[in-house]
């Protein structure tokens, strides 16, 4: 199993923190957002990672070169990061989707325990990692489920249609990578392709009656990083204290 991390964006909602610093390089504890992702993946047995870069990509390259340990990492530059959404980043990384892989948003932080639950879940072609909570807001990537099967995914799903949210981590196995790549190609041929999220491909596949499974990690620790408020949550959960660093074994 390998991993692909989508880290091309600047993170404009985090300004001025991201005036010059890519969102994935914001400090978390003794490392950075990207550093913690790579450390956690390596601890979980992932030895090969592709990172899609964009905004100030040379800074991300320097971060990776400066790492002493961890997985083997290559970067893939997305020159369209200023005018396209993350479906284009998936398009740039499609050659790395030749075998089983995890696809992870560059702004999703997760615990080793969560990663283990994803990696040890029953083998399925395509599985979306989800969490469940009492309330969902307009920024959540919500999902509609039938049992464990995903029927729809999107931010505009109504409360009646919502059964959980995607945390920004997907697992592809067997023929899953090919199914996903083919759908990416179809979407990128459309004039709206560059403005689409990669989860548009998942929604499209579900609408075509392709089986999309889910992995429920309710109770595990994770956080997304979109706003200064999110950053405070990430710092509290993952990195400002010695207890947090010891808890997640990322030192």
Secondary structure by P-SEA (a helix, b strand, c coil): cbbbbbccccccccccccccccccccccccccaaaaaaaaaaaacccbbbbbbccaaaaaaaaaaacccccbbbbbbccccccccaaaaaaaaccccccbbbbbbccccccaaaaaaaaacccccbbbbbccccccccccccccccccccccccccccccccccccccbbbbccaaaaaaaaaaaaaaacccccccccaaaaaaaaaaccbbbbbbbccccccccccaaaaaaaaacccccaaaaaaaccc
